[in-house]
Amino acid sequence: MTDTASGAQTGDRIPTPQSPAPDVLRCAYMELVVTDLKRSRDFYVDVLDLVVTEEDDEAVYLRSMEEFIHHNLVLRQGPIAAVAAFSYRVRSPEELDRAVDFYTELGCEVRREADGFTKGIGDSVRVVDPLGFPYEFFYDVEHVERLAWRYDLYTPGALVRLDHFNQVTPDVPKAVAYMEDLGFRVTEDIQDEAGTTYAAWMRRKPTVHDTAMTGGAGPRMHHVAFATHEKHNILAICDKLGALRLSDRIERGPGRHGVSNAFYLYLRDPDGHRVEIYTQDYYTGDPDNPVVTWDVHDNQRRDWWGNPVVPSWYTEASTVLDLDGNPVPTVERTDDSEMEVTIGADGFSYTRAEEGEDSMPDWKQGEYKLGNQL
């Protein structure tokens, strides 16, 4: 793990538009297509305790405890499990004009709906971006009660904020360069000794990320993440899943990431959509915030305690849809995937330094030399 001065390696990059990018504030909501609306509602409401803002026979609109906009998650009944929109809020209504110009110049399919594409959201722009992902931008929104002070409604595993998305794409350097043109900044990434980038974490709000670009067959959605206040909230979710005999919904964790330094848990919903429960990453808002680069062979990048990553976490992800609701075809990654690099013949890898090499990162060596203790 090293701190580096700049963000991304660039490869076959998408041309930079002359038109200014829309000023994105934060990731705001995801629209998921589910095959059994009641079953999915039971999971997100009765198990994960998201709050129902509004619902009908076709869709359920959910929000987290601290949210004041209409929803953070839409569950919409459909024929296949997929993702219909990665939705971002922008700084002002005028930014929607910028979004139209920016993506039109890129040659993307662009649609605008003055009354919004979902309930509770006003004038919105949806595009299929150059990577094949369905992105939405909006400003106007219906306000609802922020439940931050309603401690009578809190449960032990309360989800308080939408934190980020994670996207799978076959060309991470290309994706990073495009997202930088959109105004996102890299906070952390994973590279090998040749400088190949396997994943990058990118932000607009001053946390580790609003979205991450992970290398693999794509475009697909790897996960959507909700934050809790504390680690014990995540443990409470695990206990609840066990009590409900739903522990098979746990794919990975609980644990602590090296990347982001956050405590995590990965779940699979009834359709297999992956949901991360996430807490306690760090502030990144200063303009000279250093990028942290991890060695792809460092097993602690994905789990700080060195626990192995299950192969499904690298290979399985959700289909994304175009603006007409059709699945976007996936393209395979052309170079080695992170799984191929890091998972050995025994199923997993654990990287240690060779005899005589330093096994501690530089910052820990310095602490050891100064304090003579770990």
Buried (B, 14 or more C-beta within 10 A) or exposed (E): BEEEEEBBBEBEBBEEBEBEBBBBBBBBBBBBBBBBBEEBBEBBBEBBBBBEBBBEEEBBBBBBBBBEBBBBBBBBBBEEBBBBBBBBBBEEEEBBBBBBBBBBEBEBBBBBBEEBBBBBBBBBBBBBBBBBBBBBBBBBBBEBEBBEEEEEEBEEBBBBBBBBBBBBBBBBBBBBBBBBBBEBBBBBBBBBEEEBBBBBBBBBBBBBBBBBBBBBBBBBBBBBBBBBBEBEBBBBBBEBBEEEEEEEBBBBBBBBBBBBBBBBBBBBBBBEBBBBBBBBBEEBEEEEBBBBBBBBBBBBBBBBEBBBBBEBBBEBBBBBBBBEBEEBEBBEBEBBBBBEBBBEEEEBBEBEEEEEEEEEBEEEEEBEEEEEEE
